Amino acid sequence: MWAIVFLLVSSGLRLFGSLLGSLLDGFIDNLAFYITNVVSILIGIGIVDYTNKTVKIEMVIDEYEANESYSS
C-alpha cells in the first residue's frame, strides 16, 4: 500500500507537474529528472506486482470467537 502512495503516486504527480511546467516554460534539459521519476515509477510498479504475487491474506478466526458462534 505504501509503495503505491510514495513511489507511484508521488513520482507520477512530480513527473506530471514537471511536464506541465516544461510545456509552459519550454523544454530545458531536465532529462535526468524525468529519468529518475520514470525509474521510481517502474520500481513502485515492480514492488506492487511482486507483493500481489507473493503475499496471501487469509482470514483467521479466533478459536474463542468460533466456539461462541457455534454454541449460540
GROMACS elastic network, one bead per residue, 0.5 to 0.9 nm:
[ bonds ]
;  ai    aj funct       b0    kb
    1     4     6  0.53210   500
    1     5     6  0.66520   500
    1     6     6  0.89406   500
    1    48     6  0.78851   500
    2     5     6  0.50200   500
    2     6     6  0.59917   500
    2     7     6  0.79893   500
    3     6     6  0.54070   500
    3     7     6  0.53813   500
    3     8     6  0.69277   500
    3     9     6  0.89028   500
    3    44     6  0.58215   500
    3    45     6  0.83645   500
    3    47     6  0.69184   500
    3    48     6  0.67761   500
    4     7     6  0.57729   500
    4     8     6  0.50326   500
    4     9     6  0.63309   500
    4    10     6  0.86976   500
    4    44     6  0.64092   500
    4    45     6  0.77569   500
    4    47     6  0.86007   500
    4    48     6  0.69453   500
    5     8     6  0.59445   500
    5     9     6  0.51625   500
    5    10     6  0.65504   500
    6     9     6  0.61048   500
    6    10     6  0.53978   500
    6    11     6  0.73632   500
    6    44     6  0.81973   500
    7    10     6  0.59441   500
    7    11     6  0.57406   500
    7    12     6  0.80676   500
    7    37     6  0.89417   500
    7    40     6  0.59348   500
    7    41     6  0.58860   500
    7    42     6  0.86232   500
    7    43     6  0.74479   500
    7    45     6  0.82642   500
    8    11     6  0.54518   500
    8    12     6  0.57815   500
    8    13     6  0.84461   500
    8    40     6  0.72314   500
    8    42     6  0.80475   500
    8    43     6  0.84237   500
    8    44     6  0.54737   500
    8    45     6  0.70710   500
    9    12     6  0.50467   500
    9    13     6  0.60143   500
    9    14     6  0.85121   500
    9    41     6  0.81799   500
   10    13     6  0.51693   500
   10    14     6  0.61129   500
   10    15     6  0.85191   500
   10    41     6  0.88606   500
   11    14     6  0.50788   500
   11    15     6  0.60304   500
   11    16     6  0.84796   500
   11    36     6  0.88931   500
   11    37     6  0.54672   500
   11    38     6  0.76297   500
   11    40     6  0.64980   500
   11    41     6  0.61334   500
   12    15     6  0.51114   500
   12    16     6  0.60554   500
   12    17     6  0.85061   500
   12    37     6  0.72704   500
   12    38     6  0.80589   500
   12    40     6  0.88339   500
   12    41     6  0.68174   500
   13    16     6  0.50079   500
   13    17     6  0.59542   500
   13    18     6  0.84047   500
   14    17     6  0.51180   500
   14    18     6  0.60172   500
   14    19     6  0.84903   500
   14    37     6  0.75553   500
   15    18     6  0.51412   500
   15    19     6  0.61043   500
   15    20     6  0.86333   500
   15    33     6  0.83092   500
   15    34     6  0.66142   500
   15    37     6  0.62235   500
   15    38     6  0.78481   500
   16    19     6  0.51067   500
   16    20     6  0.62508   500
   16    21     6  0.86543   500
   17    20     6  0.51088   500
   17    21     6  0.61779   500
   17    22     6  0.85545   500
   18    22     6  0.59961   500
   18    23     6  0.84976   500
   18    30     6  0.89987   500
   18    33     6  0.88215   500
   18    34     6  0.83407   500
   19    22     6  0.50050   500
   19    23     6  0.61257   500
   19    24     6  0.87266   500
   19    27     6  0.85947   500
   19    34     6  0.87564   500
   20    23     6  0.50931   500
   20    24     6  0.64679   500
   20    25     6  0.87624   500
   21    24     6  0.52092   500
   21    25     6  0.61037   500
   21    26     6  0.80404   500
   21    27     6  0.86884   500
   22    25     6  0.50722   500
   22    26     6  0.51337   500
   22    28     6  0.71997   500
   22    30     6  0.88091   500
   23    26     6  0.53887   500
   23    27     6  0.65960   500
   24    27     6  0.84676   500
   25    28     6  0.81173   500
   27    30     6  0.76089   500
   28    31     6  0.84844   500
   29    32     6  0.80229   500
   29    33     6  0.89755   500
   30    33     6  0.53447   500
   30    34     6  0.64441   500
   30    35     6  0.87700   500
   31    34     6  0.51436   500
   31    35     6  0.60977   500
   31    36     6  0.85472   500
   32    35     6  0.51085   500
   32    36     6  0.60698   500
   32    37     6  0.86407   500
   33    36     6  0.52008   500
   33    37     6  0.63225   500
   33    38     6  0.86856   500
   34    37     6  0.52217   500
   34    38     6  0.61200   500
   34    39     6  0.85478   500
   35    38     6  0.51182   500
   35    39     6  0.60492   500
   35    40     6  0.85305   500
   36    39     6  0.51945   500
   36    40     6  0.61834   500
   36    41     6  0.87036   500
   37    41     6  0.61990   500
   37    42     6  0.86322   500
   38    41     6  0.50839   500
   38    42     6  0.62174   500
   38    43     6  0.86457   500
   39    42     6  0.50433   500
   39    43     6  0.61348   500
   39    44     6  0.85699   500
   40    43     6  0.51133   500
   40    44     6  0.61665   500
   40    45     6  0.86523   500
   41    44     6  0.50623   500
   41    45     6  0.62123   500
   41    46     6  0.85995   500
   42    45     6  0.50606   500
   42    46     6  0.61331   500
   42    47     6  0.86667   500
   43    47     6  0.61975   500
   43    48     6  0.86612   500
   44    47     6  0.51332   500
   44    48     6  0.62044   500
   44    49     6  0.85104   500
   45    48     6  0.51988   500
   45    49     6  0.60210   500
   45    50     6  0.85030   500
   46    49     6  0.51203   500
   46    50     6  0.60240   500
   46    51     6  0.84715   500
   47    50     6  0.51406   500
   47    51     6  0.60279   500
   47    52     6  0.85321   500
   48    51     6  0.50920   500
   48    52     6  0.60840   500
   48    53     6  0.86131   500
   49    52     6  0.51763   500
   49    53     6  0.62550   500
   49    54     6  0.87078   500
   50    53     6  0.52031   500
   50    54     6  0.61251   500
   50    55     6  0.83218   500
   51    54     6  0.52914   500
   51    55     6  0.55751   500
   51    56     6  0.89523   500
   52    55     6  0.59238   500
   52    56     6  0.79509   500
   53    56     6  0.80797   500
   60    63     6  0.89801   500
   61    64     6  0.83886   500
   61    65     6  0.67983   500
   61    66     6  0.64038   500
   62    65     6  0.52544   500
   62    66     6  0.61998   500
   62    67     6  0.87379   500
   63    66     6  0.50473   500
   63    67     6  0.62316   500
   63    68     6  0.86528   500
   64    67     6  0.52202   500
   64    68     6  0.62449   500
   64    69     6  0.87832   500
   65    68     6  0.50563   500
   65    69     6  0.62715   500
   65    70     6  0.87351   500
   66    69     6  0.53176   500
   66    70     6  0.64012   500
   66    71     6  0.87654   500
   67    70     6  0.51903   500
   67    71     6  0.61043   500
   67    72     6  0.87208   500
   68    71     6  0.52484   500
   68    72     6  0.63290   500
   69    72     6  0.55383   500
